[in-house]
Amino acid sequence: MARILVLPTVLMALAAPALGAECTRPEPPAASLRPAKPPLPAKPPCLDAKEGCPGWEAYSYNDAIKAYNAQAQAFRPLAEAYVKALNAYVKASADYAQCEVKALQ
């Protein structure tokens, strides 16, 4: 005669999530994808001086600011894409947490 084992209700409830679909763990975006913000050019000390900067130094600083603005403009879509990936990770993390909660019910 075969023996039939009866699992307590708690054990059956714990075994149930294993039978269903597993929750998918989210993956954060790779840190290597994080764009580096361009550094601001160094402000010449003569800029704050009462007499101001000589022409060549003022022009050099102005050129450095223009170059920075171009780099910042190129940085912006990269930063927005990375933020979008981070927000997707946050949403996927919340979905994963909800899945785990449901699996325990």
Secondary structure by P-SEA (a helix, b strand, c coil): cbbbbbccaaaaaaacccccbbbbbbbcccccccccccccccccccccccccccaaaaaaaaaaaaaaaaaaaaaaaaaaaaaaaaaaaaaaaaaaaaaaaaaac
